[in-house]
Amino acid sequence: MPEGDTVWQTAKRLHTALAGRTLTRTDFRVPQYATVDLTGRSVLEVTPRGKHLLTRVEGGLTIHSHLGMEGTWKVFADQQRWTGGPNHQIRVVLVAAPDPTAPAPAPAHTAVGYRLPVLELLRTAEEDRAVGHLGPDLLGPDWDPDRALANLLADPARPLGEALLDQRNLAGVGNVYKSELCFLLRVTPWLPVGALPAEHTAQLPVLAKKLLEANRDRPIRTTTGYRNQDLFVYGRARRPCLRCSTPIRVADQGDGSRERPTYWCPSCQAGPAPSTPPGTASRSGPHTTPRRTTN
């Protein structure tokens, strides 16, 4: 699933392509908005909020989208072939006129949203209906480490991995950063939040922000600082730990409604582990590290 840094990149790409331009064609391919036509309106900005994207349009309207597990936005120049997937996976098409303020003729751009599980048109004044529940955004202007930490500690018995994924606590952490943060803090994702050592508790929101900020402009996410290895544990089931050479383990973790693969080193990370034999809980093979698209 795309995480906060990936969504930040997507918003930046869409903003560069659309902001300040007039829409010459819009095509919403979801039944609820099939008759909506935003032609003639200017795009004001595209901004991220956690894992959500808000495309604000002239006239007080906002196109709210969420990438979910497989969604993506692609930007194409005029006459460029669309390559994001088959046509039946397209949820929305936004065609923007050339930038009238550019010193040289600028091409028209087409933004195409593929496989978007959430796509809705809101009044900009009512955006809180879609994103008001989110905690402080790790990459946003509302970032507040004290509030994020207080949110996490509000349920001290909750496993740390689950608490990090709850976007109501802090917005932007996904499954990759959950696993990597727990490794860097040297605790398992199943450790109750309240049992986190005091020095790690204070470090947690600072470290989370540092990782996402370091990766928001990178095409390939990295947390290690090593030239040939991007991540410490995520996607490395049964491979040797980069610190101690113990095989990395993987098991599912979730709140009952959604189980996600979780990676950890049984030697480097202290705390409880799942009772199901690691690596066998519906996860029979190693997971590959997801790569982020840059177009």
Secondary structure, DSSP 4 states (H G I P E B T S, - for coil): ---HHHHHHHHHHHHHHHTT-BEEEEEE-SGGGTT---TTPBEEEEEEETTEEEEEETTTEEEEEE-TTT-EEEEEETTPPP-SS-GGGEEEEEEE---TT-SS----EEEEEES-SEEEEEEGGGTHHHHTT---BTTSTT--HHHHHHHHHTSTTSBHHHHHH-TTTSBS--HHHHHHHHHHTTB-TTSBGGGS-HHHHHHHHHHHHHHHHHHTT-SS--SS--SS---SSTT-TTSBPTTT-PBPEEEEEESSS-EEEEEE-TTT-BS---SSPTT-SS--SPPPPPPPP--
